[in-house]
Amino acid sequence: MNTFKSILIILCLTFASCGRVEKKGLVKFIVAGNRIERAERFTLVQKNRWTEVKIIDPWQGATGVNQIYYLVKRGSVLPGGVDSSAVIFVPLKKIICMSTTHLAMISALGEEQTIAGVSGTNFIYSPAIIKNVEKGLVVDVGYEANLNKELILKISPDLIMIYGIGSESSGYLGKIKELGIKVIINADYLETDPLSRAEWIKLFGALYCKENLADSLYKSEVDEYTRLKSFIVQKTTNKPKVLLGLPFKDTWYISPGNSFISKLINDAGGDYLWMDTESSISMPFGLENVYLRGLKADYWLNIGSVSSRNEISNVDPRLDDLPCFKNDNLFNNNNRITVNGGNDYWESGSLYPHLLLKDIATILHPELFSDHELIFYKKIN
Amino acid sequence: MKTVKQNELSVDPDSGRKVRLIFSGLLLLVVIFLILDIFLGSVSIKPLDVIRAIFTNSHGDFETIILKFRLPKAITALTVGVALSLSGLQMQTVFRNPMAGPDVLGISSGASLGVAFVILGFSSNVTPESLNGLGNWILVTASWVGAGAVMLLIMIISSRVKDIMTILILGIMLSAGISAVVTIMQYFSNETMLKAYVIWTMGSLGNLTVSQLNVLLISVSAGIILSLFSSKMLNALLLGENYAGSIGLNVKFARAVIFASTSIMAGSVTAFCGPIGFIGIAVPHIVRILFKTSDHKVLIPGTILMGGVVMLFSDIVSQLPGSESVLPVNAVTSLIGIPVVIWVILRNRKYTGSF
């Protein structure tokens, strides 16, 4: 019995230390000449002959990790005294993207012809880029550790854009860098504020020497989002309660209150049921716990990948008893998907947060935008 | 050697009272842990509210939690503990191997392969969510077939190769081979399916619908009845197959009965709850140590009770009472079972005597 007790104690300690990761918030460095307003994960500084990009804590759980890149105009002299592997020649002519979420920002700048390779072409939503895949202009370069290095070498891109990976993937990265190919980490998905995430278009602006276009796209997004937000605040009094996600077996991963989606719900005049939680990752909660709170929910959003009420019942028939299920208030973010599973919510959703906001506000307050047709969301019947 | 063992098997009248005492103690523990499992969970509910929820028809939120979540989960935990421990005991005897258990000899791996074919093998337009409904029946059957196939293979090998270590190593190789196949399937499957499969491998007791629970109860009951009938056969097999044959036991028939009950029990548990490790191997050892006997007339009921106790305890721990989070139950059973197994290995020299 003593062994059992000590195990129990160890388990409790482990849980206490890692169950609720208190994110202290990144210390925002004031960098002279930084052109970034909101985003916390990168800075962009215009120097005399180049642009300095700093990606801050580029993967989940990273602290004090800074990746610095120097964007140098083609034909210019290399900056002296810097690591040449961190020098990226701009404007880019060929890029490989490890995530489909970067495609929308490149397309928005009118540079989709530069995309030469994507990891997981099946998950692309953009019809224009899918057409390029069919023509063979965009190839699938494989996944993470099983990246097709020979293919990448053959494409010989100016840059490979990767996303939040920890030290475990440094192996394959090292190999690519050894081949002389430039790699940049994009940490936009770690931004918890919708507008911060949209601001990453400025990185692409710098990479394609289209800073002005990127700035104006970002600015109009900020204006539109802020306008909608204050309109919603003025016109609404009640705050419908919102439940998110779907359980896996008896565990329900809950997005914390400081996440991208919870901020959207809050701005859209909703009351996310776990707004009081704070964590940098989804939290595994017990099903009965979530269920109990879920009984209060008026609306249920982002319900896994389901498209029908039946699929929810199949996951767990007990979910049928939730009032939001009975009242038919189910909406999922898979309105724009391809047969292969590409979902535009993940592709252009992060570039146009005001559209996400408008969708969610329309769901929670149908009277607000009576003429708005849902774009990313659809009602689950 | 054989005479010593026969002495061990004969019931000593003095120890009869002691055995009864341990049995009543275990029974009490089962009841206590069953009640605790219903009272403790990730939602804190006052004991009075729990009692009210069970005995009155209030239709409150707590009643839903107790009756729809905790009660089925507690019953599942009890059933799973019994089924895995009992199949572990039977395998240890049939293979005459202290390290045998559903998860060690590849039975669980076989069931996993069946499940992997169902979860990962379907085309991408079948979502794992939709498989949870009708697919549960496919899941169980696939799991049975997988568990049965591996069990059959191990049986065939063990009828030709007598050495325990060789069989054990072959079992480990078989598991490794199966997990390699599963790895390949994981590599080619999409993220949602992958996540569904990974979560399944972590084990879960709280997701069974009433109809699934019924299937589990029926199949495990069948397994228990078969093993209660086979206690004599198991005792005889413990003395070696040649000896068992010489006292008039139909070895092939005995093996088939034990084979069937083990596959049914381990297979259905694995299908519904995932591969739950180390219960099957650890519990029989705890029971042998507790009762100091190798008589299956004592071991089988003892294993049934102890299996229930250990699994209920694991479930309570995995719920981390009072906190919102939960742990995968498989991690808890492993942490409890592994020390027992290590201990058995360390005193193995003394222990081989029982086989």
HADDOCK unambig.tbl for C-alpha pairs under 7 A between the chains (distance, minus, plus):
assign (segid A and resid 4 and name CA) (segid B and resid 336 and name CA) 6.72 0.50 0.50
assign (segid A and resid 8 and name CA) (segid B and resid 317 and name CA) 6.87 0.50 0.50
assign (segid A and resid 248 and name CA) (segid B and resid 196 and name CA) 6.90 0.50 0.50
assign (segid A and resid 248 and name CA) (segid B and resid 199 and name CA) 6.85 0.50 0.50
assign (segid A and resid 249 and name CA) (segid B and resid 204 and name CA) 6.53 0.50 0.50
assign (segid A and resid 249 and name CA) (segid B and resid 207 and name CA) 5.21 0.50 0.50
assign (segid A and resid 250 and name CA) (segid B and resid 204 and name CA) 6.58 0.50 0.50
assign (segid A and resid 250 and name CA) (segid B and resid 206 and name CA) 5.31 0.50 0.50
assign (segid A and resid 250 and name CA) (segid B and resid 207 and name CA) 5.48 0.50 0.50
assign (segid A and resid 284 and name CA) (segid B and resid 325 and name CA) 5.44 0.50 0.50
assign (segid A and resid 284 and name CA) (segid B and resid 326 and name CA) 6.51 0.50 0.50
assign (segid A and resid 285 and name CA) (segid B and resid 324 and name CA) 5.36 0.50 0.50
assign (segid A and resid 285 and name CA) (segid B and resid 325 and name CA) 4.10 0.50 0.50
assign (segid A and resid 285 and name CA) (segid B and resid 326 and name CA) 5.82 0.50 0.50
assign (segid A and resid 286 and name CA) (segid B and resid 42 and name CA) 6.07 0.50 0.50
assign (segid A and resid 286 and name CA) (segid B and resid 324 and name CA) 6.15 0.50 0.50
assign (segid A and resid 286 and name CA) (segid B and resid 325 and name CA) 5.51 0.50 0.50
assign (segid A and resid 286 and name CA) (segid B and resid 326 and name CA) 5.28 0.50 0.50
assign (segid A and resid 288 and name CA) (segid B and resid 43 and name CA) 6.81 0.50 0.50
assign (segid A and resid 288 and name CA) (segid B and resid 65 and name CA) 6.16 0.50 0.50
assign (segid A and resid 288 and name CA) (segid B and resid 69 and name CA) 6.48 0.50 0.50
assign (segid A and resid 289 and name CA) (segid B and resid 42 and name CA) 5.95 0.50 0.50
assign (segid A and resid 289 and name CA) (segid B and resid 43 and name CA) 5.27 0.50 0.50
assign (segid A and resid 289 and name CA) (segid B and resid 324 and name CA) 6.46 0.50 0.50
assign (segid A and resid 292 and name CA) (segid B and resid 61 and name CA) 6.77 0.50 0.50
assign (segid A and resid 311 and name CA) (segid B and resid 129 and name CA) 5.94 0.50 0.50
assign (segid A and resid 311 and name CA) (segid B and resid 130 and name CA) 5.44 0.50 0.50
assign (segid A and resid 314 and name CA) (segid B and resid 129 and name CA) 6.39 0.50 0.50
assign (segid A and resid 314 and name CA) (segid B and resid 130 and name CA) 6.04 0.50 0.50
assign (segid A and resid 314 and name CA) (segid B and resid 132 and name CA) 5.51 0.50 0.50
assign (segid A and resid 314 and name CA) (segid B and resid 133 and name CA) 4.47 0.50 0.50
assign (segid A and resid 315 and name CA) (segid B and resid 129 and name CA) 5.43 0.50 0.50
assign (segid A and resid 315 and name CA) (segid B and resid 132 and name CA) 5.67 0.50 0.50
assign (segid A and resid 315 and name CA) (segid B and resid 133 and name CA) 6.93 0.50 0.50
